Amino acid sequence: MTRVHVPVLVIALAATACGPTSTAAPVTPPVTVIVTQAGADIHAPEGWDTYRSDALGFGFAYPEAGTLAAGEGTALATIEFATDPATNVVREVISVSGDAGADTCASPLAEGWTAEDLSPETVVLNGVSFLRQTHSGVAAGTSTVWAAYTTERDGRCVSLGYELSTFDPANLDPTRFPTPPARVDWRARVQGFEAVVATFRWLR
């Protein structure tokens, strides 16, 4: 059994776990995730829930403040986090997709983009190899950044995605909002999502 220290930045995903995140890097203690050998059960940090797919044989842990909703087909589930009016977050969600026997193993978030658009790289987290892809853009005054981690085993393809949409508080009417919402540190939140991915386990 190995102890791996994972940054606690992912706690920013849970609105009930911490206050607004500023643009400065948060100073927080590490959280210890106990990692067992591949094929063993998931170990969830304190205050986290677990998601399991019996059909595809995988699972992972996520902050309990997220609301889990079942999906359809290859869109297995979403985990949405309530927005805090004291911040500039519009939407924050984790998506779970998976398939068995697909010709290509890819994240649905990457559909329509070229590889060069998404800064692809291979990362290994707790012995599991993932293709990591990221993208950011602005539309209708809302900035959206997403990150996807995709892996496969024995013909089974699984992808975990994270999307964060924010608005610019500078665009608000100062007479109506004398104290504008705080800007979240989107880089820290995307980095924190990796702590969720690091709990991923193949269960068979």
C-alpha positions in Angstrom: 0.0 0.0 0.0 1.4 3.4 -1.0 0.5 6.8 0.3 0.4 9.5 -2.4 0.0 13.1 -1.5 -2.4 14.9 -3.8 -3.0 18.7 -3.7 -6.2 19.6 -2.0 -7.0 22.1 -4.7 -9.9 19.9 -5.7 -11.7 21.0 -2.5 -12.4 24.2 -4.4 -14.9 22.1 -6.4 -17.1 21.8 -3.4 -18.9 25.0 -2.6 -19.5 23.9 1.0 -15.8 23.0 1.5 -14.2 26.4 1.1 -14.9 30.0 0.3 -14.4 31.9 -2.9 -11.1 31.3 -4.6 -9.1 34.3 -5.5 -6.6 34.6 -8.4 -3.8 34.0 -5.9 -2.6 30.4 -5.5 -4.5 28.9 -2.5 -2.4 27.9 0.5 -3.8 24.7 1.8 -2.5 21.5 3.4 -2.2 18.4 1.4 -4.8 15.6 1.6 -3.5 12.0 1.7 -5.2 9.5 -0.6 -4.4 5.9 0.2 -3.8 4.1 -3.1 -4.1 0.3 -3.4 -3.1 -2.0 -6.3 -5.0 -1.9 -9.5 -8.2 -3.9 -9.3 -8.8 -3.1 -5.7 -11.6 -1.0 -4.3 -11.7 2.8 -4.4 -10.4 4.7 -1.4 -12.3 8.0 -1.0 -10.8 10.9 1.0 -12.9 12.0 3.9 -16.0 13.9 2.8 -16.0 12.4 -0.7 -18.5 10.0 -2.4 -17.7 7.3 -4.9 -19.0 6.5 -8.4 -18.8 3.0 -9.8 -19.7 1.5 -13.1 -20.3 -2.2 -12.9 -20.8 -2.5 -16.6 -17.4 -1.1 -17.5 -15.6 -2.0 -14.2 -14.2 1.3 -13.0 -14.8 3.8 -10.2 -13.5 7.0 -8.7 -14.1 9.4 -5.8 -15.4 13.0 -5.9 -16.3 15.7 -3.4 -19.7 15.0 -1.8 -21.0 18.5 -2.6 -21.4 17.4 -6.2 -24.9 16.3 -7.3 -24.7 13.0 -9.3 -27.2 12.5 -12.1 -27.3 9.4 -14.3 -26.9 9.9 -18.1 -27.9 7.8 -21.1 -25.8 5.7 -23.5 -22.1 6.4 -23.4 -22.8 9.6 -21.4 -22.8 7.7 -18.1 -23.2 10.5 -15.5 -22.7 14.1 -14.6 -21.6 15.5 -11.2 -22.7 19.2 -10.9 -21.6 21.6 -8.2 -23.8 24.4 -7.0 -22.6 27.9 -7.9 -21.8 30.4 -5.3 -23.2 33.9 -5.9 -20.1 35.4 -4.2 -18.0 34.1 -7.1 -18.1 34.5 -10.9 -18.8 30.8 -11.6 -21.6 30.2 -14.0 -21.4 26.4 -14.1 -19.0 23.7 -12.8 -19.5 20.1 -13.8 -17.7 16.7 -14.1 -18.9 14.5 -16.9 -18.3 10.7 -17.1 -18.5 8.8 -20.4 -17.6 5.3 -21.3 -18.0 2.6 -23.9 -16.9 -0.9 -24.6 -15.7 -1.9 -28.0 -15.5 1.6 -29.6 -13.3 1.9 -32.6 -11.7 5.0 -31.1 -11.2 5.9 -27.5 -11.7 9.6 -27.1 -13.4 12.2 -24.9 -16.7 13.6 -26.1 -15.4 17.1 -25.2 -12.7 16.7 -27.9 -15.1 16.2 -30.7 -14.7 18.7 -33.5 -11.2 19.8 -32.3 -7.8 18.9 -33.8 -5.2 17.4 -31.6 -3.1 20.6 -31.8 -6.0 22.6 -30.4 -6.1 20.5 -27.2 -2.5 20.3 -26.0 -2.6 16.5 -25.7 -0.2 14.8 -23.4 0.0 11.4 -21.6 0.0 11.4 -17.8 0.2 8.5 -15.4 -1.8 8.8 -12.2 -1.5 6.0 -9.7 -0.4 3.6 -12.3 -3.2 4.4 -14.8 -2.2 6.1 -18.1 -4.5 8.9 -19.3 -4.6 11.1 -22.4 -5.0 14.6 -21.0 -6.6 17.3 -23.2 -7.5 20.8 -22.3 -9.1 23.8 -24.0 -10.5 27.3 -23.2 -12.5 29.8 -25.0 -15.0 32.7 -24.7 -18.5 32.9 -26.1 -21.3 35.4 -25.4 -19.3 36.9 -22.5 -18.7 33.6 -20.8 -15.3 32.0 -20.5 -15.2 28.2 -20.5 -12.3 25.9 -19.8 -12.3 22.2 -19.8 -10.0 19.3 -19.2 -10.5 15.7 -20.2 -8.7 12.5 -19.0 -9.3 9.5 -21.1 -8.1 5.9 -20.6 -8.8 2.4 -21.9 -8.3 -1.2 -20.8 -9.3 -4.4 -22.5 -11.5 -2.6 -25.1 -13.2 -0.4 -22.5 -12.8 3.3 -22.9 -13.5 5.8 -20.1 -13.3 9.6 -20.1 -13.6 12.0 -17.1 -14.2 15.6 -18.1 -14.3 18.8 -16.1 -15.9 22.1 -17.4 -15.8 25.4 -15.7 -17.7 28.5 -17.0 -17.2 31.9 -15.6 -18.1 35.6 -16.3 -16.0 38.7 -16.0 -17.2 40.7 -13.0 -15.8 43.9 -14.6 -18.8 43.7 -17.0 -21.3 44.2 -14.2 -23.0 47.5 -13.5 -21.1 49.0 -10.5 -24.2 50.9 -9.4 -26.0 47.5 -9.0 -23.0 45.5 -7.8 -20.8 47.8 -5.7 -19.0 44.7 -4.4 -18.5 42.5 -7.5 -18.2 38.7 -7.2 -14.7 37.3 -6.6 -12.9 35.7 -9.6 -12.1 32.1 -9.0 -8.7 30.8 -9.9 -9.7 28.6 -12.8 -6.1 27.2 -13.2 -6.3 25.9 -9.6 -9.7 24.3 -10.2 -8.6 22.6 -13.3 -5.5 21.4 -11.6 -7.6 20.3 -8.7 -9.7 18.1 -11.0 -6.7 16.0 -11.4 -7.0 15.0 -7.8 -10.4 13.5 -8.7 -8.9 11.6 -11.6 -6.1 10.3 -9.4 -8.7 8.3 -7.4 -9.7 6.4 -10.6 -9.4 2.7 -10.4 -10.1 -0.2 -12.7 -12.1 -2.6 -10.6 -11.6 -5.5 -13.0 
